[in-house]
């Protein structure tokens, strides 16, 4: 069973994309997993396709976009609070020009 508000973009992806707003306390489902989200999630946000350990590569569109900075439970929010870019040195995407 797949929650109507979650989309798997590529079969290799480790995250699902929120395609309709999800309310805090809403129960999410994907394949054989279910979880209740403690926070509201807006369109475009990501949730873990399955439980992932700190350091795991996050795959979106079939390509790595970053690495987890902490363990993440299945269907939990994946965003700047627990994900670091492997390409941009800072979490706020600012660069230092010298």
C-alpha positions in Angstrom: 0.0 0.0 0.0 1.2 3.5 -0.9 0.0 6.7 0.7 -1.6 8.9 -1.9 0.5 11.9 -0.7 3.9 10.3 -1.3 5.6 9.6 -4.6 8.6 7.4 -5.4 10.4 9.2 -8.3 13.0 6.5 -9.1 13.2 2.8 -8.1 16.7 3.4 -6.5 15.6 6.4 -4.4 15.9 6.3 -0.7 13.4 9.0 -0.2 9.7 9.6 -1.1 8.5 13.0 -2.2 5.5 14.7 -0.5 3.0 15.6 -3.3 0.2 17.0 -1.2 0.4 18.6 2.2 0.5 16.2 5.2 -0.9 17.2 8.6 0.9 16.6 11.9 -0.4 13.4 13.3 -1.3 11.9 9.9 -0.4 8.3 9.4 1.8 7.6 6.3 2.1 4.3 4.5 4.5 2.9 1.9 4.7 -0.7 0.9 4.6 -2.6 4.3 5.6 0.4 6.4 3.4 2.8 8.4 4.3 5.7 10.6 2.6 8.8 12.1 4.3 12.0 11.3 4.8 14.3 14.3 5.0 17.5 12.1 3.2 18.9 9.1 5.0 18.3 5.8 4.6 20.5 2.8 4.7 19.6 -0.9 8.2 18.9 -2.1 9.6 17.7 1.3 11.2 14.3 1.6 10.6 11.3 3.9 12.8 8.2 4.2 11.7 5.3 2.1 12.9 3.0 4.9 15.0 3.3 8.1 18.5 4.7 7.2 21.6 5.1 9.4 23.7 8.2 9.8 26.1 8.6 6.9 23.8 6.9 4.4 23.6 8.5 1.0 20.2 10.1 0.1 19.2 9.2 -3.4 16.6 11.3 -5.2 15.9 11.0 -8.9 18.3 8.1 -8.9 21.3 10.3 -7.9 23.0 11.0 -4.6 22.0 14.5 -3.2 23.7 14.3 0.2 24.3 12.2 3.3 22.4 11.8 6.6 23.9 13.4 9.7 21.8 11.1 12.0 19.8 8.0 11.9 16.4 8.4 10.3 13.3 6.2 10.9 11.2 4.9 8.0 8.9 7.6 6.7 10.5 10.2 8.8 11.2 13.7 7.5 14.5 14.1 5.6 15.6 17.8 5.4 18.4 20.2 6.3 18.1 19.2 10.0 19.4 15.7 9.3 20.9 15.9 5.8 24.1 17.5 4.5 25.0 18.2 1.0 27.9 16.3 -0.4 28.4 19.1 -2.9 27.9 22.4 -1.0 30.0 23.0 2.1 27.3 24.7 4.2 23.7 23.8 5.1 22.4 27.2 4.1 23.9 27.1 0.6 26.0 30.2 1.1 29.5 30.2 -0.3 32.5 32.2 0.8 34.2 34.2 -1.9 37.8 35.2 -1.2 
